[in-house]
Amino acid sequence: MVDGNGGATPSTPPSFIPSAQRRRASRAGNAAQASGIEPSSSEARPSQHAESAPPAFAPSSGRRSRTSQSRQSGAAGTGAPASPAAQPQSFAPAAAPDRQPRRSSGSSRTASPAPASYTAASRRERLQSRQFSPSRQSNAAAHPQAGPGNGQAVSGGTPAIALRGPGRGAGRSARRHRPLRVLLITLALLVAVGVISVFGAWNWVNGHLVKSDWLTDMANTKGTSWLLLGSDERDGTEGVAGSDASDITGSRTDTILVLTKPKSGHSSLISIPRDSLMNVDGQYMKINAVSQFYGDKALVGQVESLSGQKIDHVAEIRFGGLKNVVDAIGGVELCYDQDVSDGYSGLEWKSGCHMADGTTALAFSRMRYADAQGDFGRAARQRQVIGAVMKKALSGGTLLNFPKVGKLANAALASITVDEKTNPYTLLQMALAFRDATGSNGVSGSVYWSNPNYYVDGVGSSVLLDDAKNKELFSQLASGTHKAGDVGTLAEEG
């Protein structure tokens, strides 16, 4: 008895039947003989997939349309009805409901009715069975050009998207990231070299610092303050091109500057005249003699008393050291608007601005007898020299010249004494504050006084300071509220 599958053995799944064309043709012929129907033609019909993709890759709609049309044309030519045995077994499910004729898209003709054996459920079963069919795998291997992996269109006209494996993309990505890795490694090496250099320089500078016990136990105040001292030690610079009097012996503090850096606001550099009158333990004396008779801490205490501010750090430089520092950086430009020929300091100067070497800069900062303003004029020139030294020392032409930096460091460290808490970092802070204070946005000048020629027995002519105005001045400087420009009695009277 022949079932609805056209004589095929129902126990064998249609997707496992060999795909050779001859077996399909023979089965079609045998089915026709068994049913008593003559084959429509003695020639086997050409396979729909002989030269194209395997059946598993062909859309069912296109194949079904062509099969229906060929079946109708064959039946019309022979006058015999189309045999259901000519339908492949995988397209002949057991039963199918009647379907209305449908129109094909883009045509006014009525499409051929689908075979009774075709249903949506059977199509899903065919697709599932073909997905795991050995014949599909073998056909895909035999025809790699028809698969979607190489970008060709499968039967049905739908173009396939070419897929690439991960190897090529990963290699390209690695090549893209290689320059970034090289850059990061280079930066890391530069940072490491910089850190090693900084730590090496730190240890070298810290090891060459000469420290002394200067600081008092006064409570901290606003901002950071440095006391800068120029010592008139007899270090071979006395007499001509040295001190302004050859008969002075011992050690005196000729230059007294207070450098203040607030947390916000303008940095300041204020001079204290060396003849300022002080009272130390009931004894009157000039401020430049306090250190000689009472020690370094007593001098710091007197400065804190007149300013009302805590001195955080101290740096004392010998006059001979200033000469070496200026020579190490190749000289500095100084300006003075008078001709000078001073035998005490050894200064020979033509009015205007000139490049000065170490010897000239030292005489320039010491000269006072040829200056109409005396000690006050000398204090202004000392600030000019220090500002010029700091400006050139921190310039790119100096910092990028490593031999010059080495000479500068050796000259400065050989002539400076600092407090016990100073380190390379605080020295750098001091240098930057110096540069800011002597620049166009800094505050510079001298303290306020009430009498510049105040005479005291046993002391001589002294400068009597205005304590109230000075405390107010330093309070504003420490808080950063004072405006930029020149300050002090000399600036206001000038």
C-alpha positions in Angstrom: 0.0 0.0 0.0 1.3 3.3 -1.0 1.1 6.1 1.6 0.9 9.8 1.3 4.7 10.1 0.9 4.7 8.8 -2.6 6.1 5.3 -1.8 9.0 6.3 0.3 9.8 4.3 3.3 8.4 6.3 6.2 10.9 5.0 8.7 13.8 6.8 6.9 14.0 10.6 7.6 14.0 12.4 4.2 17.1 14.5 5.2 19.3 11.4 5.5 18.5 10.0 2.0 21.5 10.5 -0.3 21.1 13.6 -2.4 22.2 12.0 -5.7 19.8 12.9 -8.5 19.5 9.4 -9.9 17.9 8.0 -6.8 15.2 10.7 -6.8 14.5 10.1 -10.5 14.3 6.3 -9.9 12.0 6.8 -7.0 9.8 9.0 -9.0 9.6 6.5 -11.8 8.9 3.6 -9.5 6.2 5.5 -7.8 4.6 6.3 -11.1 4.7 2.6 -12.2 3.2 1.5 -8.9 0.3 3.9 -9.3 -0.3 3.0 -12.9 0.6 6.5 -14.2 3.1 6.9 -17.0 6.0 9.2 -16.4 5.4 12.6 -18.1 8.7 12.3 -19.9 11.4 9.8 -20.6 14.0 12.4 -19.7 14.8 13.2 -16.1 14.0 16.7 -15.1 17.1 18.8 -14.3 17.7 19.3 -10.6 16.9 22.7 -9.2 20.2 22.7 -7.3 22.6 21.0 -9.8 24.7 24.1 -10.4 23.8 26.2 -7.4 23.8 26.0 -3.7 22.7 22.9 -1.8 19.0 22.7 -1.0 19.6 23.6 2.6 20.8 27.1 1.5 17.9 27.8 -0.9 14.9 29.8 0.4 11.8 27.6 0.2 9.6 30.2 -1.3 11.6 30.7 -4.4 12.1 26.9 -4.9 8.4 26.2 -4.3 7.4 28.8 -6.9 9.7 27.4 -9.5 8.7 23.8 -8.7 5.0 24.6 -9.0 5.4 26.3 -12.3 7.5 23.5 -13.8 5.0 20.9 -12.5 2.2 22.8 -14.3 4.0 23.1 -17.5 4.9 19.4 -17.5 1.4 18.4 -16.8 0.1 20.7 -19.6 2.6 19.3 -22.1 1.8 15.6 -21.5 -1.9 15.9 -20.7 -1.4 14.0 -17.5 -1.8 15.4 -14.0 1.2 16.1 -12.0 2.2 13.2 -10.0 2.8 13.6 -6.3 5.6 11.2 -6.5 7.7 13.8 -8.3 7.7 15.9 -5.2 10.7 15.2 -2.9 9.8 13.3 0.2 10.9 16.0 2.5 8.2 18.3 0.9 5.4 15.8 1.4 4.1 15.8 5.0 1.2 13.6 5.9 -1.6 16.1 5.6 -2.3 19.7 4.7 -5.4 21.8 4.9 -6.9 23.3 1.7 -5.4 26.7 0.9 -6.8 29.4 -1.3 -4.9 30.3 -4.4 -2.6 33.3 -3.7 -1.2 35.9 -5.9 2.5 36.3 -6.3 3.9 39.7 -5.5 4.4 41.9 -8.5 2.1 39.9 -10.7 -1.6 40.0 -11.6 -1.7 36.2 -12.3 -3.0 33.8 -9.7 -0.1 31.8 -8.3 -0.2 28.0 -8.6 -1.8 26.4 -5.6 0.6 24.9 -3.1 0.7 21.1 -2.9 -1.7 19.7 -0.4 1.2 18.1 1.5 2.9 21.5 2.2 2.2 23.2 5.5 4.0 25.8 7.7 4.7 23.1 10.3 6.3 20.9 7.7 8.6 23.8 6.6 9.8 24.2 10.1 10.5 20.5 10.4 12.4 20.6 7.1 14.5 23.5 8.2 15.3 21.9 11.6 16.2 18.6 9.9 18.4 20.3 7.3 20.2 22.2 9.9 21.7 19.0 11.2 21.8 17.2 7.9 25.1 15.5 6.9 24.3 16.2 3.3 24.2 19.9 4.0 27.6 19.8 5.7 29.1 17.9 2.8 27.6 20.2 0.2 28.8 23.2 2.1 32.3 21.7 2.2 32.1 20.9 -1.5 30.9 24.4 -2.5 32.5 26.9 -0.2 32.0 29.7 -2.7 28.2 29.5 -2.2 28.2 29.9 1.6 27.6 33.2 3.4 31.1 33.2 5.0 32.7 34.4 1.8 30.3 37.2 0.9 28.5 35.5 -2.0 24.8 35.4 -2.5 22.9 32.2 -1.7 20.2 30.9 -4.0 17.2 33.3 -3.6 19.2 36.4 -4.4 20.0 37.6 -0.8 23.6 38.8 -0.5 25.5 37.3 2.4 27.7 39.3 4.8 31.3 38.3 4.8 32.6 37.3 8.3 36.2 37.6 9.3 37.9 35.6 11.9 39.4 37.2 15.0 43.0 36.8 14.1 43.4 39.5 11.5 41.5 42.1 13.5 43.4 41.3 16.7 46.7 41.7 14.9 45.7 45.1 13.5 44.5 46.2 16.9 47.8 45.2 18.4 49.7 47.2 15.8 47.5 50.2 16.6 48.3 50.1 20.3 52.0 49.4 19.9 53.0 53.2 19.5 50.9 54.0 22.6 52.8 51.4 24.6 56.1 52.7 23.4 55.1 56.3 24.4 53.9 55.2 27.8 57.2 53.2 28.4 59.2 56.2 27.3 57.3 58.6 29.7 57.7 56.1 32.5 61.5 56.0 32.0 61.7 59.8 31.9 59.7 60.1 35.1 61.9 57.5 36.7 65.0 59.3 35.6 63.5 62.6 36.8 62.6 61.2 40.2 66.1 59.7 40.6 67.7 63.0 39.6 65.5 65.0 42.0 66.2 62.7 44.9 69.9 62.7 44.0 69.9 66.5 43.9 67.9 66.7 47.1 70.4 64.5 49.0 73.3 66.4 47.5 72.0 69.9 48.4 70.8 68.8 51.9 74.2 67.2 52.6 76.0 70.5 51.7 73.7 72.8 53.7 75.4 74.5 56.8 72.7 74.7 59.5 72.6 76.7 62.7 70.1 77.1 65.5 68.2 80.3 64.6 64.5 79.8 65.2 62.6 80.9 68.3 59.5 79.3 69.9 57.1 82.0 68.8 53.7 80.8 67.7 53.0 80.5 64.0 51.4 83.3 62.1 49.8 83.7 58.7 51.9 83.1 55.6 55.5 82.1 55.4 58.4 84.4 56.3 62.1 84.2 55.7 64.7 86.4 57.4 67.6 87.0 54.9 70.8 88.3 56.3 73.9 89.7 54.6 76.9 89.2 56.9 79.8 91.6 56.8 82.4 89.1 58.0 86.0 89.9 57.5 86.5 87.2 54.8 89.0 89.0 52.6 86.5 91.6 51.3 87.5 94.4 53.6 88.7 97.8 52.5 88.7 98.6 48.8 86.0 96.6 46.9 84.9 95.3 50.3 83.6 96.9 53.4 82.8 100.6 53.6 85.4 101.0 56.4 88.7 99.2 56.7 89.0 99.6 60.5 85.9 97.5 61.4 86.7 94.0 62.8 84.5 91.1 63.8 81.2 90.2 62.2 78.2 92.4 61.6 74.9 92.1 59.8 74.8 94.7 57.1 71.8 93.5 55.2 68.4 92.5 56.8 65.5 91.6 54.6 62.1 90.0 55.5 60.6 87.9 52.6 57.0 87.1 53.1 54.8 84.8 51.0 51.1 84.7 51.9 48.8 81.8 51.0 47.2 84.1 48.5 48.2 87.6 47.4 51.5 89.4 46.6 54.9 88.3 47.9 56.9 91.0 49.6 60.5 91.9 50.3 61.0 94.5 53.0 64.3 96.0 54.2 65.1 96.8 57.8 67.8 99.5 58.1 70.9 98.2 59.8 71.0 101.3 62.1 67.5 100.6 63.4 67.4 101.1 67.2 66.7 98.0 69.3 66.3 97.5 73.0 67.6 94.1 74.1 67.3 93.2 77.8 67.2 96.9 78.6 70.2 97.7 76.5 70.0 100.0 73.5 71.9 99.0 70.3 71.7 99.0 66.6 70.1 95.9 65.1 73.2 94.9 63.2 75.0 94.4 66.5 72.5 92.2 68.2 73.8 88.9 66.7 77.3 89.7 67.7 76.5 90.4 71.3 73.5 88.2 72.0 73.5 85.5 69.4 71.5 84.5 66.4 68.2 83.7 68.2 68.2 87.2 69.8 68.4 88.8 66.3 65.5 86.7 65.0 63.5 87.6 68.1 64.0 91.3 67.5 62.8 91.0 63.9 59.7 89.1 65.2 59.1 91.8 67.8 59.1 94.7 65.3 57.1 92.8 62.6 54.7 90.8 64.8 55.2 87.8 62.5 56.8 84.4 63.1 60.1 83.9 61.2 59.8 80.5 59.7 63.3 80.2 58.1 66.6 82.1 58.1 69.3 82.3 55.5 72.6 84.2 56.0 75.0 84.8 53.1 78.5 86.1 53.4 79.4 89.1 51.2 82.2 87.2 49.6 79.7 84.5 48.6 77.6 87.0 46.7 80.5 87.7 44.5 80.9 84.0 43.6 77.2 83.6 43.0 77.1 86.5 40.5 80.1 85.2 38.7 78.6 81.6 38.5 75.6 82.9 36.6 77.7 85.1 34.3 76.9 88.5 35.8 73.7 90.5 36.3 72.3 93.7 34.9 72.1 96.6 37.4 70.9 100.1 37.1 71.8 103.3 38.9 71.2 106.9 37.7 74.3 108.6 39.1 78.0 108.5 38.4 79.9 107.0 41.3 83.6 106.8 42.2 83.6 105.5 45.8 86.9 104.7 47.5 85.3 102.9 50.4 83.4 100.4 48.5 85.5 100.5 45.4 82.5 101.2 43.1 83.2 102.9 39.8 79.9 103.4 38.0 78.6 105.4 35.1 75.0 106.5 35.2 72.7 104.0 33.6 72.3 100.2 33.3 75.3 97.9 33.0 76.2 94.2 33.2 78.0 93.8 36.5 80.3 90.9 37.5 80.6 89.6 41.0 83.1 92.2 42.2 81.1 95.1 40.9 77.8 93.7 42.2 79.3 93.4 45.7 80.6 97.0 45.7 77.2 98.2 44.3 75.4 96.6 47.2 77.8 98.0 49.8 78.2 101.6 48.7 76.5 104.2 50.9 78.7 107.2 51.4 78.4 108.3 47.8 74.6 107.8 47.9 72.6 110.9 48.9 70.1 108.6 50.7 72.8 106.9 52.7 71.9 103.5 54.2 68.3 103.7 52.8 69.7 104.0 49.3 72.0 101.1 49.9 69.1 98.9 51.1 67.3 99.7 47.8 70.3 98.7 45.8 70.7 95.5 47.8 67.2 94.5 46.9 68.0 95.2 43.3 71.0 93.0 43.3 69.2 90.1 45.0 66.3 90.4 42.6 68.6 90.4 39.6 70.4 87.3 40.9 67.2 85.4 41.5 65.7 86.4 38.1 68.7 85.1 36.2 69.3 82.1 38.4 65.7 80.9 37.7 65.7 81.7 34.0 65.7 79.0 31.3 69.1 80.0 30.1 70.5 79.0 33.5 68.4 76.1 34.5 68.9 74.4 31.1 72.7 74.9 31.3 73.7 72.1 33.7 77.4 73.2 34.1 76.2 76.6 35.1 73.7 75.1 37.5 76.5 73.2 39.1 78.6 76.2 39.5 75.7 78.2 41.0 74.9 75.5 43.5 78.5 75.1 44.6 78.9 78.9 45.0 75.6 79.4 46.9 76.0 76.4 49.2 79.6 77.3 50.1 78.5 80.8 51.3 75.2 80.3 53.0 74.1 79.3 56.5 70.5 78.3 57.1 68.2 77.4 60.0 67.8 73.9 61.3 64.5 73.3 59.5 65.5 74.5 56.0 65.7 71.8 53.3 66.0 71.9 49.5 62.2 72.4 49.1 62.0 75.4 51.4 65.0 76.9 49.5 63.1 76.5 46.3 60.1 78.2 47.8 62.3 81.0 49.0 63.8 81.5 45.5 60.3 81.6 43.9 59.0 84.0 46.5 62.1 86.2 45.8 61.3 86.3 42.1 57.7 87.2 42.7 58.4 89.9 45.3 60.9 91.7 43.1 58.7 91.4 40.0 56.1 93.8 38.8 53.4 92.2 40.9 55.4 92.2 44.1 55.6 94.4 47.2 59.0 95.9 48.0 60.4 98.7 50.1 61.5 99.4 53.7 59.9 99.6 57.1 58.4 102.8 58.5 60.4 105.1 60.8 59.6 108.2 62.7 63.1 109.6 63.0 66.0 108.6 60.7 68.6 110.5 62.8 67.7 109.6 66.4 70.7 110.0 68.6 71.3 107.8 71.7 74.3 108.1 74.0 76.7 105.2 73.6 74.9 104.2 70.4 75.2 107.2 68.1 72.9 108.2 65.3 70.1 105.6 64.8 66.8 105.1 63.0 63.8 105.2 65.3 61.2 102.9 63.9 57.4 103.4 63.9 56.3 100.2 65.7 52.6 100.6 65.1 52.8 101.2 61.4 55.2 98.4 60.9 53.1 95.8 62.7 50.1 96.9 60.5 52.3 96.6 57.4 53.5 93.1 58.1 50.0 91.9 59.1 48.7 93.0 55.7 51.7 91.4 53.9 51.2 88.1 55.7 47.5 88.0 54.9 48.0 89.0 51.3 45.8 92.0 51.4 48.4 94.6 50.7 48.5 96.0 47.1 51.5 95.6 44.9 54.1 98.4 44.7 56.6 100.2 46.8 56.0 100.7 50.6 57.7 102.4 53.5 58.6 105.8 54.6 61.2 106.2 51.9 58.7 105.3 49.2 56.1 107.7 50.6 58.5 110.6 51.0 60.3 110.1 47.7 
